Every structure is written in structure tokens, then in C-alpha cells.
């Protein structure tokens, strides 16, 4: 049953990777490219992680999990930077103050995730 779930995740992530690659190469809009790239990295990392798990290469799967986690946090904190940049440009300082909750939450989750990956 576990291998069936890994196989489903593998094919799903491969499909998403293919779709996002198609979108990436057929768009000229910079915002679309910026939004698509992190999800492209997520799907590739998940695909490779599952392939390595199916093949029994746990060390390589762990590396792909780290790539996946790093890509997620780059996207998360990049969004927060953009949010704060726009809020400061619009002189909406209340949004900047509210974003501090997201910053602290993200940093806490990143710390917990890092310590979990380090202990594996």
C-alpha cells in the first residue's frame, strides 16, 4: 500500500512538473514565471524524492527533501518580502506590522523543520 501511494505521488508530481514546465517556456509574463518557478522546484523535488525512495536510495531522497523544504521557504519568505515592499510603498504600515506574525511563524516553522531534518 505504501508503494502504491508513492507511485501515485510520483506520477502526480511528474504531471505537475510537465505542466509547469510547459507554462514556464510558453509565457513571457515575468509575474507568471516568478510564481511558477518555486512550484516547479517543489514538483521536481517531490518527484525525485519518490523515485529515490522507490529505488531504495534513502540518502538521495533525504537530499531531495531538503531541496523541497528550502524551495518552500524561499517562496514563503520571498512572498513576505514582496508583501512588505508593497505595503511600505503604499504607506500601509499596519500590513507590515501584521506581516510580523507571518515572519515569526515562518521562522519558527523553519527552525523546527531544520532541527527535524538535522536529527534524521
C-alpha positions in Angstrom: 0.0 0.0 0.0 2.9 2.4 0.8 4.5 1.8 -2.6 1.1 2.5 -4.3 0.9 5.9 -2.6 4.5 6.7 -3.6 3.7 5.7 -7.1 0.7 7.9 -7.2 2.6 10.8 -5.8 5.4 10.2 -8.3 3.1 10.3 -11.3 1.2 13.3 -10.0 4.4 15.2 -9.3 5.7 14.3 -12.8 2.4 15.5 -14.4 2.6 18.8 -12.4 6.3 19.2 -13.3 5.5 18.7 -17.0 2.5 21.2 -16.9 4.6 23.8 -15.1 7.5 23.4 -17.5 5.1 23.9 -20.4 3.7 27.1 -18.8 7.2 28.4 -18.0 8.5 28.0 -21.5 5.4 29.4 -23.2 4.9 32.6 -21.1 6.5 35.9 -21.4 4.9 37.4 -18.3 7.5 37.9 -15.6 5.0 37.5 -12.7 3.9 34.1 -14.0 7.5 33.0 -14.3 8.2 34.1 -10.7 5.1 32.3 -9.4 5.7 29.1 -11.4 9.4 28.5 -10.6 9.0 27.6 -6.9 6.2 25.2 -7.7 8.3 23.7 -10.5 11.1 23.1 -7.9 8.6 21.6 -5.5 7.2 19.2 -8.0 10.7 18.2 -9.2 11.9 17.7 -5.7 8.9 15.6 -4.8 9.2 13.5 -8.0 12.9 12.8 -7.4 12.4 12.1 -3.7 9.7 9.5 -4.5 11.9 7.9 -7.3 14.8 7.6 -4.9 12.6 6.1 -2.2 11.1 3.6 -4.6 14.7 2.7 -5.7 15.8 2.4 -2.0 18.2 5.3 -2.2 17.3 6.9 1.2 20.3 9.3 1.3 19.4 10.8 -2.1 15.7 11.0 -1.1 16.8 13.0 2.0 18.7 15.4 -0.2 15.6 15.9 -2.3 13.5 16.5 0.8 16.0 19.2 1.8 15.8 20.8 -1.7 12.0 20.7 -1.4 12.0 22.4 2.0 14.5 25.1 1.0 12.4 25.9 -2.1 9.3 26.2 0.0 10.9 28.6 2.5 12.4 30.7 -0.3 9.0 31.1 -1.8 7.4 31.8 1.6 9.9 34.4 2.7 10.0 35.9 -0.8 6.3 36.4 -0.7 6.6 38.1 2.7 9.4 40.4 1.4 7.2 41.3 -1.6 4.2 41.9 0.7 6.2 44.2 3.0 7.7 46.0 0.0 4.3 46.8 -1.5 2.9 47.7 1.9 5.7 50.1 2.7 5.4 51.6 -0.9 1.7 52.2 -0.2 2.5 53.6 3.3 0.3 50.8 4.8 2.3 50.2 7.9 -0.5 48.2 9.6 0.1 45.5 7.0 3.8 45.5 7.8 3.0 45.1 11.5 0.6 42.2 10.7 3.2 40.6 8.5 5.4 40.3 11.5 3.2 37.4 12.7 3.8 35.6 9.4 7.6 36.3 9.7 7.7 34.9 13.3 5.6 31.9 12.3 7.7 31.2 9.3 10.9 31.5 11.2 9.6 29.2 13.9 8.4 26.6 11.4 11.7 26.9 9.5 13.6 26.3 12.8 11.5 23.3 13.7 11.8 21.9 10.2 15.6 22.4 10.2 16.0 20.7 13.6 13.9 17.8 12.4 15.9 17.4 9.2 19.1 17.7 11.2 18.1 14.9 13.6 17.1 12.4 10.9 
